Amino acid sequence: MYVGLAMHKHVPTITSDTLITKADKMMEEHKLWILLVVEDGMLKGFVAKEDIRAALPSGATTFSKHELNYLLSKMTVKELVRCGMPTVTPETEIEVAAKIMHDRDLAGLAVVDKDNRLKGYISRGSMLAVLVEEMGLELGGSRIAIEVEDRKGLMTEVSRVFFDLGVNILSTSTFFRGNKRLLVFRIESADATAIAKVLTDRGYRIAGPERFEHEWA
């Protein structure tokens, strides 16, 4: 999966000449914490909601209504633009983008092409949607998790068991736990009990939630 296949393509943007009041209204309407600043298609930076609110006159202002309206009609976001926003390209692998967001505690990343032209935005919500798709949840079926030693050819070996049983694999995921791997299969079967028994009989360890209860007790 690539960022370009999961990103939001239609993203609300502003220019550095956008009035602060308009930017504030856009954030409220779209429930945004930041707005990307774009000039002639090129990403220039972003404006944060906290900066917008700090720049707006407070209710305790001494300005008259006329003075306040005049002031607001002139205030733009130009001085509030933050530069150096982390970006990725549409070709970036989705897991690379996820790691950047995780390591830097970011809510999202701007997506640009090689010329820094804005192509879209990838958010945490986008990442969660990818996770749901990756795990095959919306495809139905049943879920089987197997705890195994990490060794070459393991995935092929386990997949062969499902093939021999005539069971279709809808999705697979791998999680590492020390020197072991947790293989998670979503299979096209309403009841995985019989299949789990076959796997157990062949020496595989089924890892249901009870296997890990001591870790969250």
Secondary structure, DSSP 8 states (H G I E B T S, - for coil): -BHHHHSBSS--EE-TTSBHHHHHHHHHHHT-SEEEEEETTEEEEEEEHHHHHHHS--TT----HHHHHHHHTT-BSGGG-B----EE-TTSBHHHHHHHHHHHT-SEEEEE-TT-BEEEEEEHHHHHHHHHHHTTGGG-SEEEEEEEE--TTHHHHHHHHHHHTT--EEEEEEEEETTEEEEEEEES-S--HHHHHHHHHTT-EE--GGGGHHHH-
